Amino acid sequence: MFANQFNWDVLSFDEAVARHGMLREGLERLLPKNGVKKEIGSKIAGFLQDAWNECMGAGETDNVMASALRGVVPIDYVPLLQMRSGIPATYLLVRLCELLIIAAMRDGKDIDDDLILRTLVQEAFADFEKRRKTTEKMEEGFGFDRADAWAEMRQVEDRSGEVDKLMLEIAQLAGRMYKAFDYSPIPSKCKDPQEVDGVETGGEIDRMLDDEKASIGIDPEVTVRVSEDRANQFKMAGESTKSRGPLVIAIDESGSMHGHREIWSKACAVALTRVALQEGRLVRIVHFSTVTDVHDVRAGNADDMLLVAQSHCGGGTDIDTALATSLTQVQNLANDNMEGADIVFITDGLDNYSKHHFDKMVSLGIQLWTVAIDVDIQAISKGGRSQYGGAPWLYDYARAYVHISDATIRGNGDGAISAAVQLRDCALDNVTREANGQP
């Protein structure tokens, strides 16, 4: 018998059917209304119950199904099968159910035969292996833990039960981008004094030498040195991670973005989001076309991360609306005591949008990173012409501007990765602004 690897009270087969919709749907195929004879349906249901008990390390083990599983499934797969109340095991059982039905109904095979049963288990396990490898790609790309990756798989399947090709391509590219970011926290001087480590010059009054501090407002020369960060102060030992603000990522999801442009932009958003969450920062996504849709990505929430890639607005491009929504989100975050948000704006379109949004960014100390896919906003800023028309502000006001051609991102080659790395600093160097709103 496969041991109960997690030493917990496992779900009974009936409890598993009630909890796991996929298993319940599999059993519904055994009903006579679907053309399965009652005695065959009952026999297959019994096999599935035996398979569940074996995978979970419970129930009787002296049966042909338990023996077939032990002869096919490596023992080191047992913890995986039992994960998240048996979600991976459910995938194995559902595929086995399909094969048993085909063998009994279409092929007329005697599914009680030990050799035939083992052959069917081998085929089901081979399909399970493909699913495991696909799930690992989703895990690596979206930063899921293994249990979350398996739990989310149904969310990315098409009607045939295959993983959606677009989601898989986004996951694979996002994983490569994240690795290329080579992320590590950037240390800074510790703001909380812990240990004196000599003397330095600066303007932090709480660290100044006693004679300097006593002379402030009395000795004009000392006052000038303080204002110019040249006063003598204690040097403190220790480092801490910089305080970082939230990140607002606006993603163009108009009709023209579908295909390789969508894969690149969504993968980049996922990779940047993973970095920001590691910094303990909130990420707010603004999906836009002529409308907008906003959602937060919370650390440890797989549904939130998956939604970054799954959202599809469609239609045309309204940059004014997208900018207005992005600015509103920055202000809403500040009102909730999450100041210092910056905006990453990804688009493949141009529009006659308003300059006042960018003036507002400057007044609030908001930094903008613009990604232009196959439209050169920089050329417009320099007086060039575009068949799309448009305004230059997304270039003129951007702290960083990345122009990417279709040729660069098509095929998800090294150029697509390099283009994403250019945006790394927007996630790594975003630092919460001071109360005066200065960058």
Protein Blocks (a to p, Z undefined) as FASTA:
>chain_A
ZZdfkopacddfklmmmmmmmlmmmmmmmpmklopafklmmmmmmmmmmmmmmmnopajf
bbfklmmmmmmmcfklmmmmmgghhlmmmmmmmmmmmmmmmmmmmnopafkbmklmmmmm
mmmmmmmmmmmmmmmmmmmmnopafklmmmmmmmmccfkopacfklmmmmmmmmmmmmmn
opacdddddfbdfbdgbjdddjbfklpcfklmmmgokammlmmmmmnopaccdddedddd
dddddddddddfbfklgcjllmmmmmmmmmmmmmmmmnopacdddddffbccdddddehi
aklmmmmmmpcfbhaddfklmmmmmmmmmmmmmmnopghiacddddfbdcdddfklmmmm
mmnopacddddehiafklmmnopacfkgpafklmmmpmbdcdddfklmgopiaklmmmmm
mmmmmmmmoccddfkopZZ
